[in-house]
Amino acid sequence: MGTAEVRDVSRAMFARLAVLEEGTEEYQYVRNTLIELNMALVRFAARRFSNRTEQIEDILQVGTIGLIKAIDRFDPDYGVEFVTFAIPTITGEIKRFFRDTNRRRSAPNWA
């Protein structure tokens, strides 16, 4: 599926998600489909950090958390494309991971 198709399908899925009751099977199905459809955004954002010492799998996992947060917080009524909203959310989650990981590594061991 091409980028334009993903954007169109995502737009339709977000419209559907907005009218569903959270916690229902259909809600979960639509939400999971949005996650799968937009995993390319996570891979795109993760490439920016591929020179780090952390494993790419860890970066992708943290980026996926950012994608899930973006999906849960996105409001199509704002008139912004999902990609515009999602990339900073995904990138922010990855940066937070690095910040937290580096703090733990550099913290003195008082034990």
C-alpha positions as CSV (number, residue, x, y, z in Angstrom):
1,M,0.0,0.0,0.0
2,G,1.4,3.4,-1.0
3,T,1.7,6.5,1.2
4,A,-1.4,8.2,-0.2
5,E,-3.4,5.0,0.3
6,V,-2.3,4.6,3.9
7,R,-3.2,8.2,4.5
8,D,-6.7,7.8,3.1
9,V,-7.3,4.5,4.9
10,S,-6.0,5.9,8.1
11,R,-8.3,9.0,7.7
12,A,-11.3,6.6,7.3
13,M,-10.2,4.5,10.3
14,F,-9.9,7.5,12.5
15,A,-13.4,8.6,11.6
16,R,-14.6,5.1,12.4
17,L,-12.7,5.0,15.7
18,A,-14.3,8.3,16.8
19,V,-17.7,6.8,16.8
20,L,-16.9,3.5,18.5
21,E,-17.0,2.8,22.2
22,E,-13.6,2.3,23.7
23,G,-12.9,-1.2,24.9
24,T,-15.2,-2.9,22.4
25,E,-13.8,-5.6,20.0
26,E,-14.4,-3.4,17.0
27,Y,-12.6,-0.4,18.7
28,Q,-9.6,-2.6,19.4
29,Y,-9.7,-4.0,15.8
30,V,-9.7,-0.5,14.3
31,R,-7.0,0.8,16.7
32,N,-4.8,-2.2,16.0
33,T,-5.3,-1.8,12.2
34,L,-4.2,1.9,12.6
35,I,-1.1,0.8,14.4
36,E,-0.2,-1.8,11.7
37,L,-0.9,0.7,8.9
38,N,1.3,3.4,10.4
39,M,4.3,1.3,11.5
40,A,6.3,2.8,8.6
41,L,6.3,6.1,10.6
42,V,8.0,4.3,13.5
43,R,10.6,2.9,11.1
44,F,11.1,6.3,9.6
45,A,11.6,8.0,12.9
46,A,13.9,5.2,14.2
47,R,16.3,5.6,11.3
48,R,17.2,9.0,12.6
49,F,18.6,7.3,15.7
50,S,20.2,4.2,14.1
51,N,23.7,5.4,15.1
52,R,23.0,5.0,18.8
53,T,24.4,2.1,20.8
54,E,20.9,0.9,21.7
55,Q,19.6,-2.0,19.7
56,I,17.3,-1.0,16.8
57,E,14.7,-3.4,18.2
58,D,14.5,-1.4,21.4
59,I,14.2,1.9,19.4
60,L,11.4,0.4,17.3
61,Q,9.6,-0.9,20.4
62,V,9.7,2.5,22.1
63,G,8.7,4.2,18.8
64,T,5.7,1.9,18.6
65,I,4.7,3.1,22.1
66,G,4.9,6.7,20.7
67,L,2.7,5.6,17.7
68,I,0.1,4.1,20.0
69,K,0.1,7.3,22.1
70,A,-0.3,9.4,18.9
71,I,-3.2,7.2,17.8
72,D,-4.9,7.5,21.2
73,R,-4.5,11.3,21.4
74,F,-5.1,12.2,17.7
75,D,-8.2,14.3,16.9
76,P,-9.0,14.5,13.2
77,D,-11.2,17.5,13.8
78,Y,-8.1,19.6,14.4
79,G,-7.6,19.6,10.6
80,V,-4.0,18.3,10.9
81,E,-2.7,15.2,9.0
82,F,-2.0,12.3,11.3
83,V,1.6,12.1,10.1
84,T,2.2,15.7,11.2
85,F,0.9,14.8,14.7
86,A,2.5,11.4,15.0
87,I,6.1,12.0,14.0
88,P,6.9,14.4,16.9
89,T,5.1,12.1,19.3
90,I,7.1,9.1,18.1
91,T,10.3,11.0,18.1
92,G,9.6,12.4,21.5
93,E,9.1,9.0,23.0
94,I,12.4,7.8,21.5
95,K,14.2,10.8,22.8
96,R,12.7,10.2,26.3
97,F,13.9,6.7,26.2
98,F,17.5,7.8,25.4
99,R,17.3,10.5,28.1
100,D,16.1,8.0,30.7
101,T,18.5,5.3,29.6
102,N,21.5,7.7,29.8
103,R,20.5,9.0,33.2
104,R,20.4,5.4,34.6
105,R,23.8,4.7,33.1
106,S,25.4,7.9,34.4
107,A,23.8,7.8,37.9
108,P,26.2,6.9,40.6
109,N,25.9,3.5,42.1
110,W,25.5,4.1,45.8
111,A,24.8,0.6,46.8
